Amino acid sequence: MTTGRCLCGACRFDYDGAPKWTGYCHCDSCRRNCAAPVTAFLGVVDGHWRWTGDHPATFQSTDHATRFFCATCGTPMAYASTRHPGEIHFYAAGLDDPSAFTPRNHFHYSERLDWLPLTDDLPKHGTTAGEDFSDDG
């Protein structure tokens, strides 16, 4: 079982099994939501995760996207989209052991900030719409 929480510890989650995919997101929306130049996510299939503490508050950031955050401390917790039905995307930094996270992709790479140099060899996708990013292992 993998676990995670917000800054104050009120909102908690867990999931079983391996994530469906992992990676960095460079989109403007995620950057603004987290006030960071890039964020890291992992996709978990519905039915394999649950909220174990307070349920987070939600914000409908677009017509297809819902963002989950702790109503007490404001920590971003997760993202869900009708474009990716059947899964939730947790922020890797919210994991109790974020060092166990291994990113395998860059998403929305075309929106990256030029002043953040990236030197890894991970696949770099311009968008996520219509693409399958399931990790192979």
LINCORDA-V806827 format. One record per residue. N is the residue number from 1. RES is the residue in one small letter. PHI is phi as a letter, one per 20 degrees, with the letter a starting at -180 (999 if undefined). PSI is psi in whole degrees, 0 to 359 (999 if undefined). BURIAL is I if it has 16 or more other C-alpha atoms within 10 Angstrom, else O. Layout:
# LINCORDA-V806827
n=(N & N)
res=(RES & RES)
phi=(PHI & PHI)
psi=(PSI & PSI)
burial=(BURIAL & BURIAL)
This chain:
# LINCORDA-V806827
n=(1 & 2 & 3 & 4 & 5 & 6 & 7 & 8 & 9 & 10 & 11 & 12 & 13 & 14 & 15 & 16 & 17 & 18 & 19 & 20 & 21 & 22 & 23 & 24 & 25 & 26 & 27 & 28 & 29 & 30 & 31 & 32 & 33 & 34 & 35 & 36 & 37 & 38 & 39 & 40 & 41 & 42 & 43 & 44 & 45 & 46 & 47 & 48 & 49 & 50 & 51 & 52 & 53 & 54 & 55 & 56 & 57 & 58 & 59 & 60 & 61 & 62 & 63 & 64 & 65 & 66 & 67 & 68 & 69 & 70 & 71 & 72 & 73 & 74 & 75 & 76 & 77 & 78 & 79 & 80 & 81 & 82 & 83 & 84 & 85 & 86 & 87 & 88 & 89 & 90 & 91 & 92 & 93 & 94 & 95 & 96 & 97 & 98 & 99 & 100 & 101 & 102 & 103 & 104 & 105 & 106 & 107 & 108 & 109 & 110 & 111 & 112 & 113 & 114 & 115 & 116 & 117 & 118 & 119 & 120 & 121 & 122 & 123 & 124 & 125 & 126 & 127 & 128 & 129 & 130 & 131 & 132 & 133 & 134 & 135 & 136 & 137)
res=(m & t & t & g & r & c & l & c & g & a & c & r & f & d & y & d & g & a & p & k & w & t & g & y & c & h & c & d & s & c & r & r & n & c & a & a & p & v & t & a & f & l & g & v & v & d & g & h & w & r & w & t & g & d & h & p & a & t & f & q & s & t & d & h & a & t & r & f & f & c & a & t & c & g & t & p & m & a & y & a & s & t & r & h & p & g & e & i & h & f & y & a & a & g & l & d & d & p & s & a & f & t & p & r & n & h & f & h & y & s & e & r & l & d & w & l & p & l & t & d & d & l & p & k & h & g & t & t & a & g & e & d & f & s & d & d & g)
phi=(999 & d & c & b & a & e & f & e & n & f & e & c & b & b & b & d & m & e & f & f & b & b & r & e & d & d & f & g & f & f & g & f & f & d & l & b & f & b & c & c & c & c & e & c & f & g & n & d & c & a & e & d & d & f & f & f & f & c & c & e & e & b & f & d & d & d & d & d & b & f & f & e & d & n & f & f & d & a & b & c & b & f & f & c & f & n & b & c & d & e & f & f & f & e & f & f & c & f & f & e & f & c & f & c & b & d & d & l & g & f & e & g & e & f & e & d & f & c & c & f & d & f & g & d & d & f & b & d & f & m & d & d & d & g & f & e & q)
psi=(131 & 139 & 160 & 169 & 168 & 181 & 316 & 347 & 359 & 313 & 126 & 155 & 163 & 162 & 156 & 157 & 183 & 149 & 152 & 323 & 164 & 152 & 177 & 144 & 132 & 8 & 152 & 320 & 314 & 320 & 315 & 323 & 323 & 353 & 46 & 155 & 339 & 155 & 166 & 135 & 163 & 137 & 131 & 131 & 136 & 145 & 350 & 7 & 163 & 156 & 130 & 351 & 213 & 141 & 138 & 161 & 165 & 155 & 124 & 97 & 336 & 180 & 345 & 352 & 134 & 131 & 138 & 135 & 156 & 126 & 343 & 306 & 349 & 1 & 127 & 133 & 317 & 173 & 139 & 147 & 143 & 344 & 345 & 66 & 148 & 12 & 160 & 152 & 110 & 147 & 128 & 328 & 344 & 355 & 145 & 331 & 77 & 343 & 343 & 350 & 134 & 107 & 143 & 356 & 161 & 130 & 151 & 40 & 331 & 345 & 5 & 158 & 127 & 335 & 1 & 99 & 137 & 131 & 8 & 170 & 20 & 152 & 139 & 109 & 137 & 332 & 180 & 348 & 123 & 4 & 152 & 120 & 28 & 132 & 145 & 358 & 999)
burial=(O & O & I & I & I & I & I & O & O & I & I & I & I & I & I & O & O & I & I & I & I & I & I & I & I & I & I & I & O & I & I & O & O & O & O & O & I & I & I & I & I & I & I & I & I & O & O & O & I & O & O & O & O & O & I & I & O & I & O & O & O & O & O & O & O & I & I & I & I & I & O & O & O & O & I & I & I & I & I & I & I & O & O & I & O & O & I & I & I & I & I & I & I & I & I & I & O & O & O & O & I & O & I & I & I & I & I & I & I & O & O & I & O & O & O & O & O & O & O & O & O & O & O & I & O & O & I & O & O & O & O & O & I & O & O & O & O)
